[in-house]
Amino acid sequence: MTGRMAPVLPVSLSALTRCLQEEANAIAAAAERLDATQVERALEQLEACRQRRAKLVITGVGKSGIVARKIAATFSSIGLTAVFLNPVDALHGDLGIVHPDDVALLLSNSGETEELLAILPHLKRRGTGRIALVGRISSSLARGCDVVLDGSVDREVCPLNLAPTASTAVAMAIGDALAAVWMERAGISPVDFAINHPAGSLGRQLTLTVADLMVPASELTPLAPEAPLPAVIAHLTQGSPSRGSLGASWVHAGGDDSRLAGLITDGDLRRTLQRHEPGDWGRVTAGQMATADPITVTPDVLAAAALELMERNPRQPISVLPVVEPGQPGRLAGLLRLHDLVQAGFSRSST
């Protein structure tokens, strides 16, 4: 039996656009409606919270609770410790996470949410700072807080004017704006931001160093300068116990086997074979094959900077970079491979 698929109805783009515009208008109206004094007091409380090394406790019920969770996640990610407090659980022991030095941000469109009003006296008793983000600035919740942020809307985008839509968008936007301005005032730098985002592209660029990715010298056996070609080939093939073939071997400086005299890469091997007749290969030594003055870095250099150095080398791209000890030129600390940088998520576009 061959079935016939039901026709796909076209999306009413004009209706969708209208809803988006209504939410955008609600956010724009909220920006005009906010009281500058109240906003400044809210930011002062947030900054005092940071200076006291306290935390921002954000709470709400239903859709306001979902927005509260997002705002908490945003503040935590930018360096101000923030947690979501379920107001129902708060009355059954979870209020223990709230300290006097903390600041509480309470979200409610009506400003009459019973669960929030129930915990309000306990926050007051602790002396915890209280910021209300409400849809009615004359509400009971607003009257019980130190700071009131007006998140009211004329109507919801919902055609029944019932489902939280414009109101949640406004609350979210105000939370985002508070976070953005707080970041600016606190002087949060890209490095500060990256500390809380180590898995992201920015985090990798600003936190991972050469030391985090290099093959340490303890895993690398050096070649003597007089080592013959077969020994060099075997050494290049053997590589490191943990990472296998490295595509490079280092040559030590004669009697001192911890100082770098040169680096031999797979490319050096190929170029050596091209320069010499097969009959002369047996007389070629590691010292003759090695690049005597390779570009080096120290372990504390950012991995992103090392990648840029490897890819923008004026002579040719570098696949393996010797790492030397700081203040001890030539004393090998390890080898950094382009392969390990790529595996860690670095690419040319990230530098």
Secondary structure as the mmCIF struct_conf table of DSSP 4:
data_model
#
loop_
_struct_conf.conf_type_id
_struct_conf.id
_struct_conf.beg_label_comp_id
_struct_conf.beg_label_asym_id
_struct_conf.beg_label_seq_id
_struct_conf.end_label_comp_id
_struct_conf.end_label_asym_id
_struct_conf.end_label_seq_id
HELX_LH_PP_P HELX_LH_PP_P1 MET A 5 VAL A 11
HELX_RH_AL_P HELX_RH_AL_P1 LEU A 13 ARG A 33
BEND BEND1 LEU A 34 LEU A 34
HELX_RH_AL_P HELX_RH_AL_P2 ALA A 36 GLN A 51
TURN_TY1_P TURN_TY1_P1 ARG A 52 ARG A 53
STRN STRN1 LEU A 56 GLY A 60
BEND BEND2 VAL A 61 VAL A 61
TURN_TY1_P TURN_TY1_P2 GLY A 62 GLY A 62
HELX_RH_AL_P HELX_RH_AL_P3 LYS A 63 SER A 77
TURN_TY1_P TURN_TY1_P3 ILE A 78 GLY A 79
BEND BEND3 LEU A 80 LEU A 80
STRN STRN2 ALA A 82 LEU A 85
HELX_RH_AL_P HELX_RH_AL_P4 PRO A 87 ALA A 90
TURN_TY1_P TURN_TY1_P4 LEU A 91 GLY A 93
HELX_RH_3T_P HELX_RH_3T_P1 ASP A 94 ILE A 97
TURN_TY1_P TURN_TY1_P5 PRO A 100 ASP A 101
STRN STRN3 VAL A 103 SER A 108
BEND BEND4 ASN A 109 GLY A 111
HELX_RH_AL_P HELX_RH_AL_P5 GLU A 114 ARG A 126
TURN_TY1_P TURN_TY1_P6 GLY A 127 GLY A 127
STRN STRN4 GLY A 129 VAL A 134
BEND BEND5 GLY A 135 GLY A 135
TURN_TY1_P TURN_TY1_P7 ILE A 137 SER A 138
BEND BEND6 SER A 139 SER A 139
HELX_RH_AL_P HELX_RH_AL_P6 SER A 140 ARG A 143
TURN_TY1_P TURN_TY1_P8 GLY A 144 GLY A 144
BEND BEND7 CYS A 145 ASP A 146
STRN STRN5 VAL A 147 ASP A 150
BEND BEND8 ASP A 154 ARG A 155
BEND BEND9 VAL A 157 CYS A 158
TURN_TY1_P TURN_TY1_P9 PRO A 159 LEU A 160
BEND BEND10 ASN A 161 ASN A 161
BEND BEND11 ALA A 163 THR A 165
HELX_RH_AL_P HELX_RH_AL_P7 ALA A 166 ALA A 186
TURN_TY1_P TURN_TY1_P10 GLY A 187 GLY A 187
HELX_RH_AL_P HELX_RH_AL_P8 PRO A 190 ILE A 195
TURN_TY1_P TURN_TY1_P11 ASN A 196 ASN A 196
TURN_TY1_P TURN_TY1_P12 PRO A 198 ALA A 199
BEND BEND12 GLY A 200 GLY A 200
HELX_RH_AL_P HELX_RH_AL_P9 SER A 201 THR A 207
STRN STRN6 THR A 209 THR A 209
HELX_RH_AL_P HELX_RH_AL_P10 VAL A 210 LEU A 213
BEND BEND13 MET A 214 MET A 214
STRN STRN7 VAL A 215 PRO A 216
HELX_RH_3T_P HELX_RH_3T_P2 ALA A 217 GLU A 219
HELX_LH_PP_P HELX_LH_PP_P2 THR A 221 PRO A 222
STRN STRN8 LEU A 223 LEU A 223
HELX_LH_PP_P HELX_LH_PP_P3 ALA A 224 ALA A 224
TURN_TY1_P TURN_TY1_P13 PRO A 225 GLU A 226
STRN STRN9 PRO A 228 PRO A 228
HELX_RH_AL_P HELX_RH_AL_P11 LEU A 229 GLN A 238
STRN STRN10 SER A 240 SER A 240
TURN_TY1_P TURN_TY1_P14 PRO A 241 ARG A 243
STRN STRN11 GLY A 244 GLY A 244
BEND BEND14 GLY A 247 GLY A 247
STRN STRN12 ALA A 248 ALA A 253
TURN_TY1_P TURN_TY1_P15 GLY A 254 GLY A 255
STRN STRN13 ASP A 256 THR A 265
HELX_RH_AL_P HELX_RH_AL_P12 ASP A 266 ARG A 275
BEND BEND15 HIS A 276 HIS A 276
HELX_RH_3T_P HELX_RH_3T_P3 PRO A 278 ARG A 283
STRN STRN14 THR A 285 THR A 285
HELX_RH_AL_P HELX_RH_AL_P13 ALA A 286 MET A 289
BEND BEND16 ALA A 290 ALA A 290
STRN STRN15 THR A 291 THR A 291
BEND BEND17 ALA A 292 ASP A 293
STRN STRN16 VAL A 297 VAL A 297
TURN_TY1_P TURN_TY1_P16 PRO A 299 ASP A 300
BEND BEND18 VAL A 301 VAL A 301
STRN STRN17 LEU A 302 LEU A 302
HELX_RH_AL_P HELX_RH_AL_P14 ALA A 303 GLU A 311
TURN_TY1_P TURN_TY1_P17 ARG A 312 ARG A 312
BEND BEND19 PRO A 314 GLN A 316
BEND BEND20 SER A 319 SER A 319
STRN STRN18 VAL A 320 VAL A 324
TURN_TY1_P TURN_TY1_P18 PRO A 326 GLY A 327
BEND BEND21 GLN A 328 GLN A 328
TURN_TY1_P TURN_TY1_P19 PRO A 329 GLY A 330
STRN STRN19 ARG A 331 ARG A 331
STRN STRN20 LEU A 332 ARG A 337
HELX_RH_AL_P HELX_RH_AL_P15 LEU A 338 GLN A 343
TURN_TY1_P TURN_TY1_P20 ALA A 344 GLY A 345
HELX_RH_3T_P HELX_RH_3T_P4 ARG A 348 SER A 350
#
